[in-house]
Amino acid sequence: MLVDPLGHRFVQGPDMAPMSDGHLVSNIVEVGVPCEIYFHSIGNVRASDFVTVEYYNANASKNDAFDFLRLLPKA
């Protein structure tokens, strides 16, 4: 909610659906949803993983960090 609480920010990139032909689509910028199954602990509090700006960069290399915990592969 701190990044874009009203959902106004979109970035264009290839469709990441498994059977897609890779055509361009507009993706809403969400920092927690792509990696919401991963978490880390800050003291006794579980904190969700979150994506980095490289997650939305179509020109990123496979060595870039796509999320804080470095668990997401390049699509």
MOCORFEN-V451773 format. One record per helix or strand. SS is the DSSP state (H for helix, E for strand). FROM is the first residue (numbers start at 0). LEN is the number of residues. If there is no record, write none. Layout:
# MOCORFEN-V451773
SS/FROM/LEN
SS/FROM/LEN
This chain:
# MOCORFEN-V451773
E/9/5
E/23/5
H/32/3
E/38/4
E/44/4
E/50/1
H/52/4
E/66/1
